[in-house]
Amino acid sequence: MPELAIDRARPVVLLRGTFSQKLCIYLLVQWTAVIVATVVGIALLPLWFLIGPPWVKRYHSTLRCEVNDRNVVIGKGLLFRRELTIPIDKIQDISIREGPLLSAFGLLRLRIETAGQSGSPGSKSDADLVGLLDARALRDQILEQRDALASRDGLSVDDDRQVMINIHETLLRIEAQLAKGENNSGSFGAAQTP
């Protein structure tokens, strides 16, 4: 039986994010602080100093962020690997955060928020990327790609505003018709009462 050739066009990678080497030191310091914060962890601190640095380097090597023509693909994890594919047209916001510890290492946190994302604004997301080089440029590129995708699909960035204007105008017409109907029924009802 002949095999059917399936044409699966691979997405074109527009941009690959790279992660700072400073992220290794940041992760080592962050996880060391967590270990020190626990009573049991203090006893395990010497073991952490042996396995921590190679583990952090291997974790760093698994980090991946790619932007293609339709998706943002994020990969991470050492023991439990994850690959998250975020459709660009579902992206609502991309925020950049910088806390005191991140600032000390010259790093930024890029967070991609999507339509229908569960959790509160302060909660951790799978799309939190710490230590991306040129995080602001990556954010701008993703947003440009989202806008280009929306206009290519027949939508424009201003469509939402125009839809809201149309809804507002329709509601005003409905209110006018209802008010006109109430005035007519009010005069009709007044004429019938003795």
HELIX and SHEET records of a PDB file:
HELIX    1   1 LYS A   22  ALA A   37  1                                  16    
HELIX    2   2 VAL A   39  THR A   62  1                                  24    
HELIX    3   3 ILE A   88  LYS A   90  5                                   3    
HELIX    4   4 PRO A  100  PHE A  105  1                                   6    
HELIX    5   5 ALA A  135  ARG A  152  1                                  18    
HELIX    6   6 ASP A  159  GLN A  192  1                                  34    
SHEET    1   A 4 VAL A  13  GLY A  17  0                                        
SHEET    2   A 4 ARG A  64  ASN A  68 -1                                        
SHEET    3   A 4 ASN A  71  LYS A  76 -1                                        
SHEET    4   A 4 ARG A  82  PRO A  87 -1                                        
SHEET    1   B 3 ILE A  91  ARG A  97  0                                        
SHEET    2   B 3 ARG A 109  THR A 114 -1                                        
SHEET    3   B 3 ASP A 128  VAL A 130 -1                                        
END                                                                             
